[in-house]
Amino acid sequence: MALTLKDLKVKLFTDGADKAQIVEMAKNAWIAGFTTNPSLLKKAGVRDYEAYARDLVAAVPDRHISFEVFSDDIPEMVAQARVIANWGPNVYVKLPVSTTRGEFLFDAVRALSADGVKINMTAIFTAAQVEGAVEALAGGAPACVSVFAGRLADLGIDYGSLTKDAVQRARRTPNVEVIWASTREVFNVIEADRMGCHIITAPTEVLKRLPALGTKTGDQLSLDAVKAFREDALSAGLALDLKGHH
């Protein structure tokens, strides 16, 4: 039997920074949280980061919301993290696994987490990064580790074993959850659920298709496709002259 939305154990987060979209998605009880990043902020045209963020926290005060630091200097990233953490009790601070020079943030994150800062460690692509992140966050404040499964898939890299390893490690640490990130398609939600991921964050266009889960069989989908091709052929006015062709 096909899964339906209510069968999913994985928590569903919306990935995006458009306020109207976030408020709209927050109307769904099955959306458990929200994630943003500097690329999404740029896309949403955000100018005043703090005013924008505080406005969002007020709009969704009862659910996880992630905001990322943007410095590339570790002490400054730590200072930014402390500021962002003050925006609300439901705020998680996103810190990348490293600086642009490849300096890892594990020590910085360990100290912040021990201080009670909720962290979402992001841009994680390797088993060693997963291990370092879970180790650094274990025993501290509630935390997340974001594995960028979709971006690995885009390059033909098998993300399955990495994600399963992350889930296994996090399940041994009560305060750390795994987020399946860079979601590309509805089936990723099913995969994340099967693998035991705690959370998947996805664009609204993927999430909006989830209520349809389990509503159609292969036979129904086949007829739908055939009917659509037929309707489009008629509306396009396609014609072939069959006279003289035997």
N, C-alpha and C positions, 0 to 999 in steps of 0.2 A: 504493500500500500504506500502511495506517495506521501511524503511529509506535508503537513500544512503549517501555516505560520505558528499556530499555538503549540505544535509539537516541538518547535525549536528550543533547545536548552541554552544555546549561545545568546549572550546579550547583544542587542543591536544598537549600534551607535551611528549617528549621521556624520559623515565627513564633509565639511563645507564651512564657509564663513559668511554666507549671505544671511543677514538677520531675518529677513522675511521668510526665507526657506526654513531656517532653524525654528522660528516661532510656529510655522505651519506643521513641521514634523513633530514638534513637542506636543501637539494636540493628540498624537497617537500614544496611547499608554504603553505600547510595545517598543517604543524608542526609549532606550535606557540612558542615553548620553550623547555627547557631541564632541567632535575633535576638529581642531583648526590647525593650520600651520602657516608660516610666512608666505608660501606660494598661494595658498587659498586667500589669505588676507589681501595680497596684491590683486588677485582676481576680483575680489569683492570691493576693491577701491578704498580700503581702510586707510585713513590718514592719522587720526588720533587713536593710537592703540589702546591706551588705558580707558578712555571714555567709551570706546566701542566695546571693550571687554566687559566693563562694569555694567553697561547697558544689557549685554547678553546674559550676564549672570543674573541680573534682575528679571530678565524674561524667562530664564529656566533655572530658578533657584534650587530646584529639588533634584537635579540630575547632574551626573559627571559632565564636566566641560574642560577640555584641554587647551591651554594656550602655550605657545612655544617662546623660548628665549631667542634672541637673534644676534647676540654678540658672538665674536669668534675668539674671545679672550676668556680663559677659564675663570679667573677671579670675577670678571665682569658678568659672566654668565651666571655665576653663583649669586651675585648681588641682584641681577634681574630676576632670578628664580624666587628670591625672598620677596621681592616686590609683587610679582605675579601671584604668589601663594596667598597674599593678603586680599586679593580681589573677591574671595568668597570661600566658604567652607567646602563647597563642591568642586573647587578648582584644582585641577592637576596641572603641574608645570611640565611641559615637554622639554626635555634636554636631549640633544643628539648624542649618539654614542661617542662621537669624537669631534674635534675642531676640524677646520678645513686642512690643517696640517697633519691630521691623523693622530693628534694627541688624545688619548682616551679620557673620558670624563668619569670613570668608575669611582675614583677617590672622592671627587667633588660630590657625586651623587650619593655615595655612602654617607657622607657627613650631613648633607641636606636631609636625606631620608631619616637618619637617626634623630635629627632635629624636629621631625614631624612634618616636613614638607612632602605633600603627595606628588609623586613623580611619574611621568609617562616617558620612559626612555625610548627614543625613536631612531629611525634610520638604521634598523638592525637587519643585517643580511647574511651573517655567518654564525656557525655554531659557537665559535670562540667568543663572539660578541654577545650571544645569548647567555653563555656561561658567565661572562664577566658582569653582565647587567643583573642577572638573577642573584648572583653572589653579593653584589654591591647593595642591592635593595632588600635582601632577605633580613627579616627581623626589624625593619624600620616601619615607616608610615605606610598606609595602603599605596600600592604602586602598580604600574603596568609596564609591560615590555612590548613594543610594537614591532612585529616581524613583517617586513615588506614583501609578502608573498607574491603579490601581483607584478611587481617590478622584476622579480626573479623570473616569473613565468614569461614575461615579455621577452626575455633573453634566452628562453628555452632551458632555464635552470630549474631542476626539480626542487620545489620548495617543501615537498611533503615531509621528508625526514627532518628537515630543519624545524618546521613548525611542530611536529610531534615531539621532538627533543625539547623544544621550548616549553611545551605544555607539561611534559613529564617533570622537568626541572621546577617549573612554577608551582605545580601541584604539591611539591614537597615543602613549599614555603607559603604559609597561610596568607601572607600579606601581598603576594605578587600574582597578578593576572596577565594572561597573554592576549594581546590584541592582534587579530589578523588585519593587516593594513594593505593599502593600495589594491583594494578590491576592484575586480574588473567585471564580474558577471554574477547573476543570481546563484549559479551553481557553487560559487565560492562560499556562499553562506552555508550550503549543505555540507561542503567539505569541512569548513571550520567547526560546524556542529558535530560532525562525525569524529573529528580529531580531538574533540574535547576542549577546543579553545574557549576561554571564558567570554571573549568579546570579539565581534567583528565590526569594523567601522567601514561604512560604504557610502558612496554618493547617493543623493536622493533618488536619482533615476533608477538605481538598482533596488533600493529599499521599497520604492513605490510599487514594484512588481511582486513583492513578497506575498501580499494577500491572495494572489492568484495561485500560490503553491497548492498542488494537490487537486486543482479544480478540473483538470483535463487529462484524458488518456492519450496515448500515442495515436489511436484511431481517430479521436476527435481532432487532434492537432493536424493529422494528415488531411482530413476533409476540409478543415479551415484553410489550409494552405492551397488545396486544389481550387476551392471556391474563390479565394483571393486572386489566384492567377487568372481564373476565368473572368472575374469582374474587371480586372485590370486590362485584360485583352480586349474586352468589349468597350471599356471607357477610352482606351487608347485608339480604338477604331482599327485594330489590326485586321488586315485582309490578305488573302492569297488567291490568285486566280488558279483554280484547279482544272479548268478546261484545257484539253490538249495534253494533259499530263496523265499517262497511264502507267 
